[in-house]
Amino acid sequence: GAGSTPLDLRLCGAPRRRRRRKKSPVVASRAPSASSSSMDAAASASGGGGGGGGVSANSPDLCDFCQSPPSANRMGVPERMLRCRDCAHKAHPSCMLYGPELAARACQSPWQCSECKTCCVCSGSGDPELILICDACDKGYHVSCHRPRVTERPASDAKWVCSRCREEERVDGSGQQPPPQESQAQLAGDASLWSIAQVRSWLDGEGFPLAAQACVEQEIDGASLMLMKRMDVLTGLGLKLGPAVKVFDKISRLQGRCRTLLQVKQCVSEST
């Protein structure tokens, strides 16, 4: 392995070192060190080449890691790509080991791959070996620009989270927590039959008024609520990451209870 640098750059907890970007359009052999930019709107691309066979390696619709389009990542699953604002490097989030939360956070502002990463405080790229990448928002910080200044080298296998993300998490976690017992609305029958007003009432009762209002604005009733996926909640309701994760956890639990209720109804129906 290469010698140690003053500070490791990390992405998703793995060591990351800054490198000069190569000119080659095909970078599938690189370690996943790239970040990218705002979510690529080319998710509707189907195969890119029209007639089957060879799509050019520098096609704007191909991931630089797996050389697959947004319509099918290396696992064959549709996945929107990230694109660097400076060099147009592009990749599926999963190819860079991004979790859903980091992928969702990355699309909230113009975004850079690790080779182009600049400090979000001074906008400079000087002393690249002294830039840390936050594992929660993927923004870069010079150790001297971050407040408080980073004075100790983080362990190479440890995550590093900037002070802004730590503060957001503290604020998100300091609000009134839902009571441990289930609310009455949650126990009131099949949630898939709820009206929009009942969905709002349930979310209000669970301590999520912003999510409740978002569901009203988007006309989400019980049937729609039962179909919501993780990314629908993280990116579709206009919530901060921390509250969105908590809202999805509540919805996921409710979906599980509704599936159980449906199974019970089916068993009763079959026995009569």
N, C-alpha and C positions, 0 to 999 in steps of 0.2 A: 504494500500500500504506500501511498504518498506520505511525505512527512507532514507533521501537524502544522496547521495554520493557526494564527492568533485566536481566531474564533471560528467555530464550525457554523456553516449555514445549514439550516435544517428545513426540511419540508415533510410534514406529517410525521415528525419525530425522528426521521432518518438523517444522518450527517449529510450536509450539503456544502460544497465548496464552489466558489464562483469561478467560472471559466470564460475564456474568450469564445464567442460564438463562432462556429465554423460556417463557411459559406455553403457547404453541401446542403441541398434541399432535402436529402433523406437522412434522418437522424434516428432511425429505428434502433440502431445499435447503442445509442447513448443510454446511460443510466437515467432513470426518471428524475431529472433535476429541474425540469422546466416547469414554470408556472405559466399561465396564459392570461387572457384578458377577459373582456366582457363575453358572456355566453354567445357562441356563434349561432346566428339565426339560421344557419343552413341545415337545421335538423331535418328539413324535408327532402334533402338530397337522397336519392334512392340508390344509385349505383355509380353515378358520376360519369360513366363512360358511354352510356347509350347502347353500345352494341356488345357489351360483354367483354372480355379480355383486358386489354391494357389501358388503365387510366394512368396518366402521367404522374410521376412521383411528386412533382411539385404542384399538383392540383390543389386549389384552395379548399377543396372539400375532403381532403384526406388527413388523417391524424399522422403527425410526424413520428409517432412511436410504432403504431401497429399498421399504418398505411391503409386504414379502413375508413369509410365515410361515416357521417353522423347517424346514418340509418342502421348501422350495425357495428358495434365495437368488437374487440377481439373475442368477446363471449357471444357475439351475435345479437346483442341487445341494443336497441336504439338509444343513443346518448348524444346530447348536444355537446359540441366541442368548445373549448376555451381558446381564445386567440390573443396573442400578445399585442398590445397597442403600439409597440415600437418596431418589432421585427416580423410580425405576423406569424410567429411560431404558433402552431395549433396542435391540440391534443385532447383526447377524451379525458375527463377528470379521473376516471378509473385507471387509465394507463399511467397516471402520475401518482397513484395510490391516494387520491383524494377521497375523503369520506363525504357523505351527503352534506354535512354542516359546512365544511370548508368549501365545497363546490358552490353551495348556495351563497355563502359570504363573498366568494370571489366575484360573483356577477353583480355585486352591488356598487362597484366603482371600476373605473378603467384599471386594467390589470397588466402586469408585466411578468415575463418569464424570468427565471433566476439569472440568466445571462445579462438581461437588460435591467434588472432590478435596481432601482434608485432609492435613496432614503426618502420616505414620505414626509419628513420634516423639512429638510433643506433642499430636497429635489436633486441632490448631488449624487454622483457615483464614485467620488473619490474614496480612496482607501476601501476598495470592495471587500477585502478580507475582514474588515471591521463592521460589515453590515450583517445584522441578524434578521432573519425572516420569522415573523410571528406565526406560530402554528395554529392560531385561531382565525386570523384575518388575512394572512399571507402578505402583509405589508412589510416593507423593509425599513430598518432603522439603523443608522450609525450608532455605535455604542455611546458616543459622546452627545448625540442629538436626543436620544431617548431620555425621558424624564420619569423617574430618576435615572441618572446615568448608570449604565451597566458597568460595574466595576469588577465583577467576578466572572470568570469563564464558565458558562454552563457546561454540564456534562454532555459528551457527544451523543449519548443515547437518551437524553432528557428533552422533553418538550420545553420550548420557551414561548411565553405569552406576553405580549406587550402590556403596558400599564393601562392603556385605553380599554383593551378587551377584558382585563381583570376587573376594571372598574364597572364596565357594563355588566359583567357576570355578577358582581356584588350587588349592583342595583337591581338586576333582574331577580336575584334570589332574596332580596330584602323585602319584597312586597308581601302582602297577606297571603299566606298559603291556604289552599283549599282544605276544609276539614277532613280528617281521616275517614270519617264515615261517608257512605254514599249519599248523595243528595236525593231528595224525594223525586225530582224530575227524572233522575237517572234510573230510578226503580220503577217508573211509571210505564210499564208495558214495552211494546216493540218500538225502539227508537227509529226504525226505518219508516215508520208511519208518522213521525213528527212533522209538524208544519214549520215554516221558517221562524215563526214566533216562538215555538217550543225549543227549537235549536238555540235561538238567542237566549231564552230563559235558562236553559241548561248551562250554557257557557258563562252567563252572568253569575249563576249560582256557584260555579266552580272557580270563580275569581278571575275570569278572562274577559273583561268588558270590551277590550279592543277587538278581540277575535269574534265576539258576539256581534259587534257592529259590522265587521267585515263580512260575516256570513249573511247579515241582512242585506247589505249592499250588493252582494253577489247572488242573492236569492238562493241560498243553500238550505234545502230542507233536509228532513231525516234521511230520505233515500239517497240524496247526494252526499250527505255526511258519511253514510256507510260505504261509499265508493272512494273516499278520499285516500290518497297515498301520501307517504311521507313528504315527498317533494312538493305535492300540492299545498301542504300546510306550510312548509319551510319557505316557499317562494311565492305562493299565491295569495296570502292573506295580508301582506304588507306589515308583518310583525318582525321585531328584532329576533335574532337567532335563539336566544335563551328562552323567551316566552313561547316561540313557535315550537321548539322541541317539547316543552311541557304540554302545550295544547295537543300536539300529535299523540303524546303518550296517553292523554285522556281519551282522545278519539279512538285510538287503537284498542284501549281497554273496553270502550263502549261497543266497538265493532265485534270484539270477541264475545261479549255477553249476548249480543244480538244473534250471533251465529249459534251459540248454545241454546238460546230460546227457540230458535227455528228448529234445531234438531229435536228438542223436547216436543215441540208441536207436531213434528213429523212422526215421532214415535207414538204419540197419543193417537194420531190420526190412523196409523197403520194398525193399531191394536183394537180399534173400534169397528 
